[in-house]
Structures are given as structure tokens and as C-alpha cells.
């Protein structure tokens, strides 16, 4: 598939608000997406903490155990940001303020569909500043036991994700796709988070997953069957959700990337480690923007000089 690029940055046309519960805290939380200036990126603002904010960057990750947490987990932080970030990346939104009254994003139905619907209510606005991309020019790979992840040069934005679980309800699944807004909406956004009943009970006892339920998670019972009455939304919903998580984690690069991300038995920790590895090696990527001489012509990519301080500088 050929590369699909958009020349200019985007934000939202107006404010939109939605509410729910944190999957781990079980507490009610309300968030709002607000338009933001070009080159401002994605920022999380906490209204109950004197307006403090956290930029949505890999350098701000404070934990990756059960979800992706930005900030200090024992202090000011915003948890479970991956589904929000996946929605913004999938729909092609560069600059947004995410205003929240809690320390965790709402889980909604366990997918990114609710965030997509909220964004669709207000629409996307094109700004007058060129969008910059991180283009992978050299392979970068990281391994952890039987798990691995890598970035490869590719003429587009592609994800190739494979999972392998002992449970016969999941088994070995693989999913690959070149990402654009249509593919994200149709193939990825509705894939829900999942877990095993035995693990959920253990997490409840430890004070986690307090908001987890059959309304926001695909749950596998002791008999290795999905116990949700509605069943699966996709026959391979498990791996599609892992792709959703990977998209959300890699959205913390601070700019969209051109390349292929591949992972085997990955998760939040591995995704973050792979992204850090890529951004720490300036020989592995370059910063580019589109260069169209005539309207309607295919895009050519031109390398640009990045500012001394930029999101991709760790």
C-alpha cells in the first residue's frame, strides 16, 4: 500500500465531553477534548490539581504495569491513556487538550469507540501549520525473553502485531494493517480490552481493576470460554485490541511515524521500550514533512531540521 499523508496539522472544531469510570480505580471520571494550537501536541490537564498538565510523550511515562501511566504514579499522574491516544492517532489528530477531573481515563466499553464517537460529534479542523513525521530509516529492535518489538522502514504507517496465549480461547493470533482513519474505525477502534476471570479476581483482591466488568472487558472464564453474553466483536478481537494498545503507546512519540512497527507477545512495557530505543538513536529516524508543488500531486517527503527541544528528543 502506498503512503497516505496529510500535509497539515489538525485539531478539533470545538469542545466535547464524556464521562465514565476508571477501570482500575472504579471511580467516576469526566474528560473533555478541547481544540489546541498548532505545534502544541496532546496534553492532559487536571482541573482538580491547580490546572497541572502532562504532555503526552514517552518521556513522561511513569508506569506500564497494568496500563500506560503518564506522570508520577505516587503523585500527579494520568493513567490508562492508551485508548484515548489510539483514538487521536487513528483519526489523525495532532493537537488537543484532554481536560480531566480524575487520575484515570474512563474505560467506557473497553475500546476506543466511545472516544471516536465523541470526536465525530464535533469534527476535525485542519490547521495552517505543516505536520512533521518521524520517518524510520534504519531497523531498530528490542527483545525481552520470548517477546520482541521492532521498527522497520516502510512507505506508510503499518502495525503488525502477534500474540500467543496458552488459553485455547485466544491461542496464537496475528493482525496487520496499514493505518488510516477508515481502517482504524472499521477494524480496530471497537476491539475491547480482555482478561481472565482468575486474574480479575486476584486484581480485585489487590485493589486493582475495581471498575472492570463484563460491560467494559472481554472476560475468559475458568473453562477457557468467553463469558460475555454478546461474544466477540471480531473473531480475532484479542489481537486487534493489542494493536489498539500499541497504537496508543506509540502515539506518545510526539509526532506521527512513517514506518512499520512489529511486535510478538508485546505489551505496554515493550511498546514503550521500543519507542525509547528508536528515539534514542538519531541515525534510525529523520524528521520530515510533505512537499507538494501542485495541488493533487502525490506527496514528496523533505527532511527538516528539528528544533533543539522537540517531542522526539528524550
Secondary structure, DSSP 4 states (H G I P E B T S, - for coil): ------SEEEEESS-EEEEEE-TTT--EEEEEEEE--TT--EEEEETTTTTEEEE--GGGEEE-SSS-EEE-TTSSEEB--HHHHHHHHHHT---EEEEESSSB---TTSSSHHHHHHHHHH-EEEEEEE-EEEEE-S-EEEEETTEEEEEE--SSEEEEEEEE-SSTTT-EEEEEEE--HHHIIIIITTPPPEEEHHHHHHHHHTT--TT--TTT-EEE-TTSSB--TT--SSTTHHHHHHHHHHHHHHGGGSSEEEEEEEEES--HHHHHHHHHHHHT-TTSEEEEEEE-SSTTSPPEEEE-PPPSS-TT--
